[in-house]
Amino acid sequence: MPPVSKILVRGGGLVPIFYRLRIGLSVAAMLFTTGMHAHAATLTYASDTSLTFGSNTFTIKSGSASESFILQTDSIYVTVGSGDTFTLASSGKLAFSVSTTDRVNVECAATESKVTVTGPRSVTITPQTSQCGANGGSAGSSGSSSVTPAPAATVPTPAKTTTAQKTETPKVTTVTPKVETPATPTAPSKGAPAKTNASEGPMGEAMRPSSSKGTIALVKELSKEQVAVIRDSAGTLLELAVESAGELSAKEKKALPPPPVAARFASLAKKTSNPVVTVLLARDFVENGTEETERLGKGTRRGCLNSYVSAFGRMPDSESELADLVRICSGILPAERNKGSERYHQLRTYQLLYGKSAKVVSGSKEEKFVLIATYGLRPSTEERDLKKEAAATRAYTKKARKSKLNSDDWDIVRAIAYSGFVIPK
């Protein structure tokens, strides 16, 4: 059973605003019965687990798993990783309000009400004082009357944006936003230990081996230790964003500037389970980065964020999604894949440049091209070749008949420069 840390915050004395589950912290309160086991950054529940929240008792169903679990004043904020599910049930059939219905299912059955979250997804769950079905819902139904999703937003469709689970070919857009040039990594501050690889991790070992200048050493898998390091850095950044959001007044939240992404992506923050946390998370990542990405310039981190949003069609708002963003900055393939976007570059982008669709075989130049173009994988300092990038830029602007390039275009330019092909004339 993992320990619980009680967070005390500002305002008229010490008031417990929320409890945070965190492995390795001293025990401040014990909220759960036996049956919950901690594995690295993920909490799993081997049996039904009772949760006392306010004056009511709920059940976390056996088999549930979550990356983070935060009890706030009147709600629960939970992050579920890819491939996991989390189910919270009420034997008293209390209604649940949720911040989003994307990958979230609310049910009102004859004997209990429950909400099930399928990862990757972060969501705020608010138990109500009334029973489900009291305002028109019926037993055995989905209990739609108890679902209050976040306001819908009109979202522009970027050139290669698809939902990660879909496999259809993305639509091509004709929007040509302002040029976003690849930023040169900034030098470490004085006194900071020099790192020999942009993707070197805090464990003192390279997250991936550097290749020769002008090509990216593509890495698809990391060791468990490396994954844990990245996830821990991502989790710390997410925790800070959640804490910062909790300290903002309603007026301050309303005055927050849009996230530091391309204008065509800005509205996507409104579609997450907690838009304020998402904006703060994106801003902190660009301004400060994680331990793996802090030596990169702000422009490079912003470009990585644009690449992530373009590849997956959403802003990162969970630990696993932020970890994939760090991997992209480090030139490492993200754990989650978007086969629809990959297929788009295999069939459409490659065809545009080389006159045929790419035959992707594991370890081939075609595969490297598709993966770099899809996810915007960055080269390390040693691998970067400005002459190749310039030649690839000229080739792409000629083939695509574009004079202004956006973040999607720069991902393709990197794919041309670093996949190992002869750059087309």
C-alpha positions in Angstrom: 0.0 0.0 0.0 1.6 3.3 -1.1 2.0 6.1 1.4 0.0 9.3 1.1 1.3 12.8 1.4 -1.0 15.5 2.7 -0.5 18.9 1.0 -1.4 22.0 3.0 -1.8 25.3 1.2 -2.5 29.0 1.5 -5.5 31.0 2.6 -6.7 31.7 6.2 -4.6 29.0 7.8 -3.5 25.6 6.8 -6.3 23.9 4.8 -6.0 20.4 3.3 -6.9 21.1 -0.4 -5.9 17.7 -1.8 -4.0 14.5 -1.0 -1.4 13.2 -3.4 -0.4 9.6 -3.8 3.4 9.4 -4.3 5.8 6.5 -3.8 8.7 7.2 -1.5 7.0 9.9 0.7 6.4 9.5 4.4 2.9 8.4 5.5 0.7 11.3 6.5 -2.7 9.6 6.2 -3.9 6.1 5.2 -7.0 6.3 3.0 -7.0 2.8 1.4 -7.5 -0.7 2.6 -5.1 -3.5 1.5 -5.1 -4.6 -2.1 -3.2 -1.7 -3.8 0.4 -2.3 -5.0 2.8 0.3 -6.5 4.9 -0.5 -9.5 7.4 2.2 -10.5 5.2 5.2 -11.5 1.9 3.3 -11.9 -0.5 2.3 -9.1 -2.3 -1.0 -9.7 -5.2 -2.4 -7.7 -5.0 -6.2 -7.2 -8.5 -6.3 -5.5 -11.5 -4.1 -4.9 -10.2 -1.1 -2.8 -12.4 1.1 -0.6 -12.0 4.9 -0.8 -13.6 7.1 1.8 -14.3 10.5 0.2 -16.2 13.0 2.3 -19.1 11.2 4.0 -19.3 8.5 1.3 -17.4 5.3 0.5 -16.5 4.4 -3.1 -14.7 1.3 -4.6 -11.8 1.3 -6.9 -12.4 -1.9 -8.9 -9.9 -4.7 -9.1 -7.7 -4.5 -12.1 -7.7 -0.7 -12.2 -4.4 1.2 -12.7 -3.5 4.8 -12.6 -0.3 6.9 -13.1 -1.5 9.6 -10.7 -4.4 10.0 -8.3 -5.2 13.3 -6.6 -8.0 13.9 -4.2 -9.1 17.5 -4.4 -11.7 19.3 -2.2 -14.7 18.0 -4.0 -13.3 15.9 -6.9 -10.8 13.3 -8.0 -8.1 14.0 -10.7 -6.8 10.7 -12.2 -4.4 10.0 -15.0 -4.6 6.6 -16.7 -1.8 5.4 -18.9 -2.0 3.8 -22.4 -3.4 0.2 -22.2 -4.8 0.6 -18.7 -8.3 1.2 -17.3 -9.5 2.7 -14.0 -13.0 2.1 -12.6 -14.5 4.0 -9.6 -17.9 2.7 -8.4 -20.5 3.8 -5.9 -22.7 1.2 -4.2 -25.0 4.0 -3.2 -25.5 4.8 -6.9 -24.3 8.4 -6.5 -24.1 10.2 -9.8 -20.7 11.2 -11.3 -19.8 14.3 -13.2 -16.8 14.1 -15.5 -14.7 16.8 -17.2 -14.6 14.9 -20.5 -16.4 12.0 -22.1 -13.5 11.1 -24.4 -12.4 7.6 -23.3 -14.6 7.9 -20.2 -17.8 5.9 -19.7 -20.3 6.6 -16.9 -22.9 3.9 -16.1 -25.9 3.7 -13.8 -26.8 0.1 -13.1 -29.3 -1.6 -10.9 -26.9 -2.1 -8.0 -24.2 0.6 -8.4 -23.0 3.5 -10.5 -19.5 3.7 -11.9 -17.2 5.6 -14.1 -14.5 3.8 -16.2 -11.5 5.7 -17.7 -9.6 4.1 -20.6 -6.0 5.3 -21.0 -4.3 7.3 -22.1 -6.6 9.9 -20.5 -6.6 12.4 -17.6 -10.0 13.3 -16.1 -11.6 15.1 -13.2 -14.3 13.0 -11.5 -16.8 14.8 -9.2 -19.2 12.6 -7.2 -22.6 14.2 -6.8 -24.9 14.2 -3.7 -27.9 12.8 -5.7 -28.3 9.3 -7.0 -27.9 8.6 -10.7 -31.1 8.4 -12.6 -32.8 10.8 -10.2 -33.2 13.4 -13.0 -34.3 11.1 -15.8 -31.5 8.5 -16.0 -32.6 4.9 -15.8 -31.0 1.8 -14.2 -28.8 0.1 -16.7 -28.3 3.1 -18.8 -25.2 5.1 -19.3 -26.5 7.8 -17.0 -26.0 10.6 -19.5 -27.7 13.1 -17.2 -24.8 12.8 -14.8 -22.1 13.6 -17.4 -21.0 17.2 -17.7 -18.2 17.3 -20.3 -16.0 20.2 -20.8 -17.1 22.8 -23.4 -16.5 21.7 -27.0 -14.0 23.6 -29.1 -13.7 24.1 -32.8 -10.4 22.5 -33.8 -8.6 23.1 -37.1 -7.4 19.9 -38.7 -3.6 20.0 -39.2 -2.0 18.2 -42.2 -1.2 15.0 -40.4 -3.5 15.1 -37.3 -5.5 12.0 -36.5 -6.7 10.5 -33.3 -4.1 8.0 -32.3 -6.4 5.0 -32.5 -7.7 5.7 -36.0 -5.9 4.4 -39.0 -7.5 6.3 -41.8 -5.4 8.7 -44.0 -5.4 12.2 -42.5 -6.8 15.1 -44.6 -4.4 17.6 -46.2 -4.7 21.2 -45.2 -3.7 24.2 -47.3 -3.0 26.4 -44.3 0.5 27.9 -44.4 1.2 29.5 -41.0 4.2 31.7 -40.2 7.6 30.1 -40.6 8.8 28.2 -37.5 12.6 27.7 -38.1 14.3 24.9 -36.2 16.1 26.4 -33.2 19.8 25.8 -32.5 20.3 24.2 -29.1 21.5 26.7 -26.5 24.8 26.2 -24.7 24.7 25.1 -21.0 25.0 27.8 -18.4 28.3 28.6 -16.9 29.3 26.1 -14.3 26.9 23.4 -15.6 28.5 20.1 -16.5 28.7 19.8 -20.3 26.7 17.0 -21.9 28.0 15.3 -25.0 24.6 14.2 -26.3 21.4 16.1 -26.5 19.6 13.0 -25.5 21.8 12.1 -22.5 19.7 11.3 -19.5 20.1 12.2 -15.8 21.2 8.6 -15.1 24.6 9.5 -16.6 24.1 7.2 -19.6 23.1 8.1 -23.1 19.4 7.6 -23.7 20.4 6.6 -27.2 23.7 6.2 -29.0 24.8 9.1 -31.2 25.2 8.3 -34.9 27.6 9.9 -37.3 26.9 13.5 -38.4 24.0 13.8 -40.8 21.9 10.7 -39.6 19.8 9.9 -36.6 20.4 6.7 -34.6 16.8 5.6 -34.4 15.9 4.0 -31.1 12.5 2.3 -30.6 12.9 0.8 -27.2 14.4 1.9 -23.9 15.5 -0.1 -20.8 13.1 -0.1 -17.9 15.4 2.1 -16.0 15.5 4.7 -18.8 11.7 4.6 -19.1 11.4 5.1 -15.3 13.7 8.2 -15.4 11.8 9.9 -18.2 8.4 9.1 -16.6 9.7 10.4 -13.2 10.8 13.7 -14.9 7.4 14.0 -16.7 5.5 13.2 -13.4 7.4 15.9 -11.6 6.5 18.5 -14.2 2.8 17.4 -14.2 2.7 17.7 -10.4 4.0 21.2 -10.5 1.4 22.2 -13.1 -1.4 20.7 -11.0 -0.2 22.5 -7.9 0.2 25.8 -9.8 -3.3 25.5 -11.2 -4.7 24.9 -7.7 -3.1 28.2 -6.5 -4.6 30.3 -9.2 -7.8 32.4 -8.6 -10.7 32.1 -11.1 -9.7 35.5 -12.5 -6.1 34.4 -13.0 -7.2 31.2 -14.7 -9.4 33.2 -17.1 -6.5 35.6 -17.9 -4.0 32.8 -18.8 -2.4 33.2 -22.3 -2.9 30.5 -24.8 -0.4 27.5 -24.8 2.9 28.1 -26.5 2.1 26.2 -29.7 1.3 27.1 -33.3 -1.9 29.1 -33.5 -3.7 26.4 -35.4 -3.2 24.1 -32.3 -4.0 26.5 -29.5 -7.7 25.5 -29.2 -6.8 21.9 -28.5 -6.0 22.8 -24.9 -9.7 23.4 -24.3 -10.5 19.7 -25.2 -8.4 18.2 -22.4 -9.8 17.2 -19.0 -8.2 20.2 -17.3 -7.3 23.1 -19.7 -5.6 25.2 -17.1 -3.2 22.4 -16.1 -2.6 21.7 -19.8 -1.6 25.3 -20.5 0.6 25.5 -17.5 2.2 22.2 -18.3 3.0 23.3 -21.9 4.3 26.6 -20.8 6.6 25.1 -18.1 7.9 22.5 -20.6 8.8 25.2 -23.1 10.3 27.6 -20.6 12.2 25.2 -18.4 12.0 21.7 -19.8 12.8 18.4 -18.0 16.2 17.2 -16.9 16.6 15.5 -20.3 15.6 18.5 -22.3 16.7 21.5 -20.2 19.9 22.1 -22.3 17.8 22.5 -25.5 16.6 26.0 -26.4 13.1 27.2 -25.8 12.5 27.3 -29.6 13.5 23.6 -29.9 11.3 22.6 -27.0 8.4 24.5 -28.5 9.1 22.8 -31.9 9.0 19.4 -30.2 5.6 20.3 -28.6 4.2 21.3 -32.0 5.5 17.9 -33.4 3.8 16.0 -30.7 0.5 17.8 -31.1 0.6 17.4 -34.9 1.3 13.7 -34.6 -1.4 12.9 -32.1 -4.0 15.6 -32.5 -4.0 16.6 -28.9 -2.1 18.5 -26.2 -0.1 16.3 -23.8 -1.9 16.3 -20.4 -0.8 13.1 -18.7 2.5 11.6 -17.5 2.7 9.1 -20.3 2.0 11.7 -23.0 4.5 14.1 -21.5 7.1 11.3 -21.4 6.5 10.7 -25.2 7.1 14.4 -25.8 10.5 14.1 -24.0 11.3 11.1 -26.1 10.6 13.1 -29.3 13.0 15.8 -28.1 15.6 13.2 -27.5 15.2 11.6 -30.9 13.6 8.5 -29.5 10.4 6.9 -30.9 7.4 7.6 -28.6 5.8 4.7 -26.8 2.4 5.5 -28.3 2.1 5.3 -32.1 -0.3 6.9 -34.5 -0.5 4.5 -37.4 -2.8 6.9 -39.4 -0.2 9.6 -39.4 2.6 7.1 -40.3 0.6 5.8 -43.2 0.0 9.4 -44.5 3.7 10.0 -44.7 4.3 6.5 -46.2 1.8 7.0 -49.0 1.6 10.8 -49.5 4.7 12.6 -48.3 7.2 10.0 -49.6 5.3 9.9 -53.0 5.6 13.7 -53.3 9.4 13.6 -52.8 10.4 10.3 -54.4 7.6 9.6 -56.9 6.4 6.4 -55.2 5.0 5.2 -51.8 7.5 4.0 -49.2 7.9 0.2 -48.7 8.5 0.2 -45.0 10.7 -2.6 -43.6 12.0 -2.5 -40.0 15.4 -0.9 -40.0 15.1 0.5 -43.5 15.7 4.1 -44.6 12.1 4.3 -45.6 11.0 3.4 -42.1 13.3 6.0 -40.6 11.9 8.6 -43.0 8.3 7.8 -42.1 9.0 7.9 -38.3 11.0 11.1 -38.4 8.4 12.9 -40.5 5.5 11.6 -38.4 6.9 12.4 -34.9 9.5 15.1 -35.6 12.3 13.2 -33.9 15.3 15.5 -33.2 18.9 14.8 -34.0 21.5 15.1 -31.2 24.1 17.9 -31.3 26.7 15.5 -32.8 24.3 14.3 -35.5 23.0 17.6 -36.6 24.2 18.7 -40.1 23.2 22.2 -41.0 24.4 21.8 -44.7 22.1 18.7 -45.1 19.2 20.6 -43.4 19.7 23.5 -45.8 19.8 21.2 -48.9 16.7 19.3 -47.6 14.9 22.6 -47.1 15.6 23.7 -50.7 14.5 20.3 -52.0 11.3 20.3 -50.0 10.2 23.8 -50.8 10.7 23.1 -54.5 8.8 19.8 -54.4 6.0 21.1 -52.2 5.9 24.5 -53.9 6.0 26.3 -50.6 7.8 29.4 -49.6 6.7 29.4 -45.9 7.1 26.3 -43.8 5.2 25.3 -40.6 6.1 22.8 -37.9 4.8 19.8 -40.0 7.0 20.9 -42.9 10.1 21.1 -40.7 9.5 17.6 -39.5 9.5 16.5 -43.2 12.7 18.5 -43.8 14.4 16.6 -41.0 13.2 13.3 -42.4 14.8 14.2 -45.8 18.0 15.3 -44.2 18.5 12.5 -41.6 16.9 9.3 -43.0 20.0 8.4 -45.1 18.6 9.0 -48.6 20.2 11.1 -51.2 18.5 14.4 -51.0 16.2 14.9 -54.0 17.1 17.7 -56.4 
